[in-house]
Amino acid sequence: MDLERYSQLDAQQQLAAQTDLRRLLDACARRTGLRTSDWYRQPGGDGELVVMPVDVDVPHVVGVFACDLECALADLNRHRPTRLRMRLALHHGTLIEGPLGPAGDAPVVVSRLLDAAPLRDHLTEHRDRDLVLVVSDTLYQDVVGSGFCALDPADFIRLEVVIKGRPYSGHIHHAESVPPKRRPFSLPAAG
């Protein structure tokens, strides 16, 4: 995941954005039954690469966690002086632990999709949205297109890009609003 226009914030705003983002992710994970203690986290200042354990329920992450995160971010923004907007990319695949972080195709694919210009443009063009989600082509085929998660395959548009000479395919969630309706979100107290 990556926050939009993070570099335009001053140091205090960046710290507040990082703090809110971490609390938001942790609260969404708890609420949707995910254990962040099992996550490998590689922070990047305005975002984070997360590797979840192999036994995670992938359809649950795509269909429930991602939707809850979008709702929670919208709720959070009602109380923030500076609105946070983010891109979220999801992929599943193999990787290996390396001395500087995960190595393999999976972290490359998710990173390329996250930084793809069409995804950035989609977030810019849809000012009413606080989060834009892209799933890799394989994740779309295996989880969304198969009907295994709560998201409707018809609510996605195809993304195809070539980055550094290599093609990447994904699907951007383009629904007008997230499917599940739920109670208002509040961040837990810091500390």
Contacts in CASP RR format, 6 or more apart in sequence:
PFRMAT RR
TARGET T0000
AUTHOR 0000-0000-0000
METHOD contacts of the structure
MODEL  1
MDLERYSQLDAQQQLAAQTDLRRLLDACARRTGLRTSDWYRQPGGDGELV
VMPVDVDVPHVVGVFACDLECALADLNRHRPTRLRMRLALHHGTLIEGPL
GPAGDAPVVVSRLLDAAPLRDHLTEHRDRDLVLVVSDTLYQDVVGSGFCA
LDPADFIRLEVVIKGRPYSGHIHHAESVPPKRRPFSLPAAG
1 21 0 8 1.000
1 25 0 8 1.000
1 47 0 8 1.000
1 48 0 8 1.000
1 50 0 8 1.000
1 86 0 8 1.000
1 87 0 8 1.000
1 88 0 8 1.000
1 89 0 8 1.000
1 114 0 8 1.000
2 46 0 8 1.000
2 47 0 8 1.000
2 86 0 8 1.000
2 87 0 8 1.000
2 114 0 8 1.000
2 115 0 8 1.000
3 17 0 8 1.000
3 21 0 8 1.000
3 46 0 8 1.000
3 47 0 8 1.000
3 84 0 8 1.000
3 85 0 8 1.000
3 86 0 8 1.000
4 84 0 8 1.000
4 85 0 8 1.000
4 86 0 8 1.000
4 87 0 8 1.000
4 120 0 8 1.000
4 123 0 8 1.000
4 124 0 8 1.000
5 85 0 8 1.000
6 14 0 8 1.000
6 17 0 8 1.000
6 45 0 8 1.000
6 46 0 8 1.000
6 47 0 8 1.000
7 46 0 8 1.000
9 17 0 8 1.000
9 82 0 8 1.000
13 82 0 8 1.000
14 45 0 8 1.000
14 46 0 8 1.000
16 80 0 8 1.000
16 82 0 8 1.000
17 46 0 8 1.000
17 82 0 8 1.000
17 84 0 8 1.000
18 45 0 8 1.000
18 46 0 8 1.000
19 190 0 8 1.000
20 76 0 8 1.000
20 80 0 8 1.000
20 84 0 8 1.000
20 187 0 8 1.000
21 47 0 8 1.000
21 48 0 8 1.000
21 84 0 8 1.000
21 86 0 8 1.000
23 187 0 8 1.000
23 188 0 8 1.000
23 190 0 8 1.000
24 69 0 8 1.000
24 72 0 8 1.000
24 73 0 8 1.000
24 76 0 8 1.000
24 187 0 8 1.000
25 36 0 8 1.000
25 48 0 8 1.000
25 69 0 8 1.000
26 36 0 8 1.000
27 72 0 8 1.000
27 185 0 8 1.000
27 187 0 8 1.000
27 188 0 8 1.000
28 65 0 8 1.000
28 68 0 8 1.000
28 69 0 8 1.000
28 72 0 8 1.000
29 35 0 8 1.000
29 36 0 8 1.000
29 39 0 8 1.000
29 65 0 8 1.000
30 36 0 8 1.000
31 68 0 8 1.000
32 60 0 8 1.000
32 64 0 8 1.000
32 65 0 8 1.000
32 68 0 8 1.000
34 52 0 8 1.000
34 56 0 8 1.000
34 60 0 8 1.000
34 61 0 8 1.000
34 65 0 8 1.000
38 52 0 8 1.000
38 53 0 8 1.000
38 56 0 8 1.000
39 50 0 8 1.000
39 51 0 8 1.000
39 52 0 8 1.000
39 53 0 8 1.000
40 50 0 8 1.000
40 51 0 8 1.000
40 97 0 8 1.000
40 101 0 8 1.000
40 102 0 8 1.000
41 48 0 8 1.000
41 49 0 8 1.000
41 50 0 8 1.000
42 48 0 8 1.000
42 49 0 8 1.000
42 50 0 8 1.000
42 51 0 8 1.000
42 101 0 8 1.000
42 102 0 8 1.000
47 86 0 8 1.000
49 102 0 8 1.000
49 107 0 8 1.000
49 110 0 8 1.000
49 111 0 8 1.000
51 95 0 8 1.000
51 102 0 8 1.000
51 107 0 8 1.000
52 61 0 8 1.000
58 92 0 8 1.000
58 139 0 8 1.000
58 142 0 8 1.000
58 143 0 8 1.000
59 143 0 8 1.000
59 148 0 8 1.000
59 149 0 8 1.000
59 150 0 8 1.000
60 149 0 8 1.000
61 90 0 8 1.000
62 90 0 8 1.000
62 135 0 8 1.000
62 139 0 8 1.000
62 143 0 8 1.000
62 144 0 8 1.000
62 149 0 8 1.000
62 151 0 8 1.000
63 149 0 8 1.000
63 150 0 8 1.000
63 151 0 8 1.000
64 149 0 8 1.000
64 150 0 8 1.000
64 180 0 8 1.000
66 88 0 8 1.000
66 90 0 8 1.000
66 133 0 8 1.000
66 151 0 8 1.000
66 173 0 8 1.000
67 150 0 8 1.000
67 151 0 8 1.000
67 178 0 8 1.000
67 179 0 8 1.000
67 180 0 8 1.000
68 180 0 8 1.000
68 182 0 8 1.000
69 88 0 8 1.000
69 131 0 8 1.000
70 129 0 8 1.000
70 130 0 8 1.000
70 131 0 8 1.000
70 133 0 8 1.000
70 178 0 8 1.000
71 178 0 8 1.000
71 180 0 8 1.000
71 182 0 8 1.000
71 185 0 8 1.000
72 185 0 8 1.000
73 84 0 8 1.000
73 85 0 8 1.000
73 86 0 8 1.000
73 130 0 8 1.000
73 131 0 8 1.000
74 130 0 8 1.000
75 184 0 8 1.000
75 185 0 8 1.000
75 186 0 8 1.000
76 84 0 8 1.000
76 185 0 8 1.000
76 187 0 8 1.000
77 83 0 8 1.000
77 84 0 8 1.000
77 130 0 8 1.000
83 130 0 8 1.000
84 130 0 8 1.000
85 123 0 8 1.000
85 129 0 8 1.000
85 130 0 8 1.000
85 131 0 8 1.000
86 123 0 8 1.000
86 130 0 8 1.000
86 131 0 8 1.000
86 132 0 8 1.000
87 114 0 8 1.000
87 119 0 8 1.000
87 120 0 8 1.000
87 123 0 8 1.000
87 131 0 8 1.000
87 132 0 8 1.000
87 134 0 8 1.000
88 114 0 8 1.000
88 131 0 8 1.000
88 132 0 8 1.000
88 133 0 8 1.000
88 134 0 8 1.000
89 110 0 8 1.000
89 111 0 8 1.000
89 113 0 8 1.000
89 114 0 8 1.000
89 119 0 8 1.000
89 133 0 8 1.000
89 134 0 8 1.000
89 135 0 8 1.000
89 136 0 8 1.000
90 110 0 8 1.000
90 133 0 8 1.000
90 134 0 8 1.000
90 135 0 8 1.000
90 136 0 8 1.000
90 139 0 8 1.000
91 106 0 8 1.000
91 109 0 8 1.000
91 110 0 8 1.000
91 113 0 8 1.000
91 135 0 8 1.000
91 136 0 8 1.000
91 138 0 8 1.000
91 139 0 8 1.000
92 106 0 8 1.000
92 136 0 8 1.000
92 138 0 8 1.000
92 139 0 8 1.000
92 142 0 8 1.000
92 143 0 8 1.000
93 105 0 8 1.000
93 106 0 8 1.000
93 109 0 8 1.000
93 138 0 8 1.000
94 104 0 8 1.000
94 105 0 8 1.000
94 106 0 8 1.000
95 102 0 8 1.000
95 103 0 8 1.000
95 104 0 8 1.000
95 105 0 8 1.000
95 106 0 8 1.000
95 107 0 8 1.000
96 102 0 8 1.000
96 103 0 8 1.000
96 104 0 8 1.000
97 103 0 8 1.000
101 107 0 8 1.000
109 136 0 8 1.000
109 168 0 8 1.000
110 136 0 8 1.000
112 161 0 8 1.000
112 163 0 8 1.000
112 166 0 8 1.000
112 168 0 8 1.000
113 119 0 8 1.000
113 134 0 8 1.000
113 136 0 8 1.000
113 159 0 8 1.000
113 168 0 8 1.000
113 170 0 8 1.000
114 134 0 8 1.000
115 163 0 8 1.000
116 134 0 8 1.000
116 159 0 8 1.000
116 161 0 8 1.000
116 163 0 8 1.000
116 168 0 8 1.000
117 161 0 8 1.000
118 159 0 8 1.000
118 161 0 8 1.000
118 172 0 8 1.000
119 132 0 8 1.000
119 134 0 8 1.000
119 159 0 8 1.000
119 172 0 8 1.000
122 132 0 8 1.000
122 172 0 8 1.000
122 174 0 8 1.000
123 129 0 8 1.000
123 132 0 8 1.000
126 132 0 8 1.000
132 172 0 8 1.000
132 173 0 8 1.000
133 172 0 8 1.000
133 173 0 8 1.000
134 159 0 8 1.000
134 170 0 8 1.000
134 171 0 8 1.000
134 172 0 8 1.000
134 173 0 8 1.000
135 143 0 8 1.000
135 144 0 8 1.000
135 156 0 8 1.000
135 170 0 8 1.000
135 171 0 8 1.000
135 173 0 8 1.000
136 168 0 8 1.000
136 169 0 8 1.000
136 170 0 8 1.000
137 169 0 8 1.000
137 170 0 8 1.000
137 171 0 8 1.000
140 153 0 8 1.000
140 156 0 8 1.000
140 170 0 8 1.000
140 171 0 8 1.000
142 148 0 8 1.000
143 149 0 8 1.000
144 151 0 8 1.000
144 153 0 8 1.000
144 156 0 8 1.000
144 171 0 8 1.000
145 153 0 8 1.000
147 153 0 8 1.000
150 179 0 8 1.000
150 180 0 8 1.000
151 173 0 8 1.000
151 175 0 8 1.000
151 179 0 8 1.000
152 175 0 8 1.000
152 179 0 8 1.000
155 173 0 8 1.000
155 174 0 8 1.000
155 175 0 8 1.000
156 171 0 8 1.000
156 172 0 8 1.000
156 173 0 8 1.000
156 174 0 8 1.000
157 171 0 8 1.000
157 172 0 8 1.000
157 174 0 8 1.000
158 169 0 8 1.000
158 170 0 8 1.000
158 171 0 8 1.000
158 172 0 8 1.000
159 169 0 8 1.000
159 170 0 8 1.000
159 171 0 8 1.000
159 172 0 8 1.000
160 167 0 8 1.000
160 168 0 8 1.000
160 169 0 8 1.000
160 170 0 8 1.000
161 167 0 8 1.000
161 168 0 8 1.000
162 168 0 8 1.000
END
